[in-house]
Amino acid sequence: TIVHYEQLAAMRPHASLINPSRGNLVDDNDVHRAIEAGKLEYYVVDDPVNGTRAVHKDHPRIICTNHNGGITVESVMRLDNKTYEQVTDALAGRQPEHILNESVLEHPRVREFLHL
């Protein structure tokens, strides 16, 4: 945690803080304290409200997103294309790129399917 009440209280009046780098950089309790003291207007964090961010649930001046900052039309299309390419490679008997568990390539059925 690198942002505490002292830093929040030193911000300009009516300032808002946007934290796109996940929640743990900013102290949750200090955010509430700064909002209640009138030192912080709004807080936005790219971290879901469940789990560790539950302290922010239903707070009218805190917005929690679900790690969706990197989800764009382009990134989804790129992911779809990569998935299509890897499935096509496997169906054609070629080893797909980016195999997470490479030990699966040693299985006899996989070796036969991929012509290894």
Buried (B, 14 or more C-beta within 10 A) or exposed (E): EEBBBEBBBEBEEEEEBEBEEBBBEBBBEBBBBBBEEEBBBBBBBBBBBEEEBEEBEEBEBBBBBEEEEEEEEEEEEEEEEEEEEBEEBBEEEEBBEEEEEEEEEEEEEBEEEBEE
